């Protein structure tokens, strides 16, 4: 045992310093002991096996969900199974379903997953629809009676709690008709492309938009992908018009309803309408581009931005009954409202910057359209531009590249 020091001759300051050193060593020993205890506790928990969720104890049911999303932060809607780190809207929905134990895995095939309309990067939706098979809280006998649906899991509330604020499920169909499929049961898809009038001639745009109506070949209003091997470019447009919205005095929308659409079709159509609105092209250019004898391949033009494009609605048969959720999560609504306020603030700041850097005459002339505005002297008319390969040539070349030696 070490000899006890003689403190009788120590000064006051020396004694205080010695006490402080002692307290420091005591606290350090306590911390080490606490860390050791915590590690032992963690180690014990780590050894304890996590209980697997037993899906076999539950029944399943097919449902359809209707939801909205702002597509600006996502690389499109569709889940990319081969590159799962790409942030898509469906990736977050499938992860939410898996996290809440409503589906077994992220593989869409495991839950018979189907989407209504595929949207590209940056494109938003207000009433997108998916159908899938999920876990049910009801017994087999209870599932047979619709009156028991009030006892079912609140799928909408459960999912919205774990989804990002810019993806919101708002309606559900608990009993879709037999054979229902979100994609193949859809009767029509309704798109809206929003824009500010600025210097655009709305009357000319309206005339050009009317030429899209009917079943026509839209190969010159889309992007051709040889890997898809599409041979039929005919699509039926039910309605096509330029309409004033209630979002502001000069805010308009290209409203387009059709049975199905090609890749980048709406943005290509909008690009031509912008050229017509700027009086760089006549409305009849639409008719000419729909004539595949006159234009067997698409003239080289830039398509419109994806940001103002919205899949506004998806139409189904009347026997698909939707229930708007009655349970509102105040916390989730508050989060969305804050995001809405933040976006409004960003718009205000960006508008202020626009007013600072842009000359007044340019600002009054251009408005805030999402299209480039070349001068009439520098604009090359569509009919004078170089045309891309015809779809048949693109498809043939893709097949040849896939099978070397094939002619």
N, C-alpha and C positions, 0 to 999 in steps of 0.2 A: 504494500500500500504506500503510495507516495507521501512524503512528509508534508504536513500542512504548513504553508508559508506564514511567517510572522508579520501581521498587518499593523502592529502597534506603532511602527515608525513611518508608515505610509502617509503621504499627504492626502488631502481631501480630493484633489483632482485625480491622483493616481488610483484611489479607491473607486471613484466613479467610472474611470476608464476600464478598470478590471471587471466591474459589474456589467458594463455594456458588452464586453467581450464574452462574458459568461452567458448573458441573455441571447447573444447572437448564435452561440454554439447550441443552446437548447432549442431555439426556433429551427435551426437547420436540421437537427436530429428529428424534430417533429415532422418536417416536410418530407424527409427521406422515408420516414415510417409511413406517412400518409400515401406517398407515391407507391410504396411497396404494397400497401393494403389494397390500393386501387387496382394495381396490376394483377394482384391475386384474384380480385373480384372479377376483372375483365377476363382473366384466364379461365375462371370457373364458368363464366357465361359462354365463353367461346367453346368450351368442351360440351356445353349443353346443346344437343341437336335441335335445329329449328324444325318445328312441326310443319310438314307439308300440307298445303290446302287440299282437301279431298273433294275433287269435283264430282266424284261418283255418288256423293250423298245428295246431289242437287239435280233437279230437272232442268231442261233447257227450253227456250222458246225463241222463235224468230220475231224480231222487231225491226222497225224502221225509224231512223232518227233524222230530223231536219235541223240544220244548224247554219250559223253564219260565221264567217271569218274574214279578217283583213289579210290579204295575201302578200303584203309588202315584205314581211319578214320570213317568208317561206319559199322554198324552191319548188313551188307547185303543190298540188293536192296529193297526188298519188304516192303511196309508200314505195320506197326503193329498196326492195328486199336484198339486192346484191350490194348495195352501198348504204347500209342502214344509218350511217352517221349524217346523211344529208337531211337537214331539217325540212320536212314536208308536213302539211297539215295532218295527213293520215298517220304519220309516224307518231305525232303527239296523241292522236285519238286512240290508236292501238295501244300505246304505252299506258294511257289512262285506263283503258279497259283491262289491261293485264294487271296493273297495279291494284285496281279495285276488285280483282278476282272475278271479273265478269266474263273473261275469256281465259283460255288455258295458256296461249302463247301469242307471240307477235305475228305468226304466220297467218295471213288473211285467209288462206285455204282452210285452216282449222275451224273457222267460225263462219264459213260460207259467205265471205264478205263481198259486197257489191256496191259500187258507187254510181250515181246518176250521170254526172257530167265531169269529165276531167278538166281541170283548169291549170294553166301554165304558171310559171314563176311570176309573182307580182300581181296576179289576177285574184280578185276577191269574190265572195259569194254571200248572198243573203239567205237563200233557201236551198242550199245543197242537201242532198239526200243520200244516205247509205242504208243498206239493209244487212243484217247479220244475225247469227244465233248466239244468244247470251245465256248466262246462268239465271235461273229463276228461283224465287223464294217460295213458290207455290208447289203443292203436291200435284201428282198427276190428275187426281180427281178435281182439285181446285182449278187447274188449268183448263178444264173442259167447260167451265162456267165463267162467262165474261164478268159476272157480278163480283167475282173474287179479285178482279184486277186492282181494286182499291187496296188490297193487302200486298200487292206486288212491290218489289224494290223500286225506289224512286230513282230510276236510271238517270234522268236528266240532272237532278240535284247532285247525285253521287259523282257523275263525270265532270260537271262544271266546277266542282270543288278542286279538282286536280288538273284541269286544263288551263292553258295560258289565257289571259284576259281577252286576247284578240281572237279566240275560238270559243263560241258560245252555242251550246245546244239549246233550242227553244221549243221544239215540238217533238212528239213521239206518236207512233202508231203501234200499239201493243198487239194488234191482231190484223196484220196484213192479209190480203186475200191469198188463197192457195196458189202456190207457184209464183208469188210476188218476187220481183227482182228489181232493185233500184235502177239498174241500167235499162233492162229490156222492157220493163213495165212503164217507163216514162213515155208520155204522149208528146210532149214538146218541152223545149228548153228556151227560156227567155233571157236574153242578155241586154244589158244597158251599158252604153259607153258615155260617160259624162264629160262635158267640155264647156268652156266659157265662150260666149259668142264672139267677143272681140271684133275683129274685122271680117268675120265670116258671113257669107251670103246664105242665110238660112233657107230662103226660098229655092235657091239653086240646089242646095244640099237635099232638101225635101224631094225635089223632082228626081234627083239621081237615086235617092234611097228607094223610091217607089219602083224602080226598074229591077230591084232584087227579088221581088215577090214572084213566087211560082217555083216549079221544079226545073232547075237549070244546072248546067255544068259549071262548077266554081273552081276549076283547076287554076285559073288565073287570079284567084282570091284566096290562096292558101300557100303553105310551105309543103313541098313534096319530099317525102322521106322514102328512099328506095327500099329500106329494110322492112317497111310495112307492106310493100307490094300492093298498094291500093290501085284498082283498075277502074273503079266507078267513082267519079267525082260529082255526080249529080246529087243535089240536096234540095229538099223542099223548104222554102221560106214562106211561112204563114202570114207574117206581117213585118213591115219594115218602114220606119218613119222617124222623123226628127221631131221631138216634142219638148216643149218648155217644162221645166221641173218646178217644184215648189221650194227649191233649195236656194234660190236667189234670183234676182231680176233677169240676169243674163246667163243663167246656167241652163244648158240644154242637155238632152240625152239622145243618142242614137238608139232607138228601141227596136230590137230584132227578135223575132220568135220563129223558131224552126224545129223540125223533127229531130235533126242531128246536124253536127257541124264538123268541118274538117280542121286540121291543125292550123292554128293562126288565122282562121277564116275571118272572124269578126274584126280583128286588128287590121287585116289586109283591106277589108271593105271600108273600114273607117279611114284608112290612109288615103284611099281614092276620094272619099267624101270630103276630107280636109282639102285636097287639091281643088276639088270643085268649089268648095266654100270660099277658097282664096281667089277664085276666078282664074286659076291657072289652067284648069281643064273645064270643058263643057260637060253638063250632066250626061250627054250621050256617050261619054267614054265608058260608062258602066255597061251599056248595051254592047259596045264594041268588044270589051273584054270578056263578055259572056258568050261571044261568038268564037268558038274554038277553031273554026276554019280560018278566021281572020287572025286569031292569036292562038296557035297550037301550043305555045309555051308562054309563060308569064313574063311580061316586061320586067326589067330590073328596077324595082322601087322599094323604098324602105317602109316597113310596116309600122303602125302606130304604137305608142307606148302601152305597156300592159297595166300600168297603175290605175287609170280611170275605168278599166273594164270590170264589170261585175256580172256574175251569173245571178241574175235577179230572182228567177223562180224556175221551178220544175213542175210540170203539170202531170197529174196522174188521174186515173179513173175515179169517179165519185165514191166508189166503194172502199177507197183507201181513206180511212177516217183518222184525222190528225187531232191530237189533244195538245193544246198550248199549255205549257207547264203553269200550274197555279201556285207553286211554291217558289217564292223568290228569295234567294240568298242575299241578304242585305250587304254582307261583306263583299261578295263577288260583284254586285251591282256598283258598289262604291268604288271598287278597283277599276271597273270598266269606265265609270264616269270620270275618274281621275285621268285615265289614259286619254279619254276624249278631250278633256281640258288641256292636257299636255300637247296633243296634236293641234288643237286650236291655237295654242301659244306659239308653236313652231311655225304655223301658217302666218301668224301675225308678224313674227320676226322676219321670216323669209320674204314677206310682202314689203316690209320696211326696207330690207336690203335691196330688193328689186327696184324700189322707188329711188334709192340712192344711186345705184350704179347704171340705171337705164335712162336715157334721155326721155323727156316728157313726150316728144312726138312719137317715139317708138312705142312707149307704153300705151298711149291711146290708140295706136294703130294695131298692135298685136294682141292686146288683152293678155290672157294667160293660157293660151291654147297649148296643148301637148303635142303640137306638130311643128316641124320646121317651116319657116316662112321665107323661101327664096324669092327674090324679086322676079317680076315677069320677064325681065330681060335675060336672067341667068337660068330660068327654068327650062329644062328640056322636056318637051311634051312626051306623054306616055307612048304615043304611036311612033315616036322617033327613037325610042330607047332600044337598046339591045335586049333581046329576049333570052330567057334561060332555056335550058333543055326542056323538051316536052316530057311529061310524066312517063310515057312509054319508054323513052330513051333512058331516063333515070333508073327505072325499074330494071331494064335489060342490063345496064352497066353494073348495077349492084349485084345482080345474079352472076355475071361474068367474073366480077372480082371475088365473089364468094367461092366460086368453083373454078380455079385456075385451069386453063386449057379449054374451057367451054366457049364455043363461038356461037 
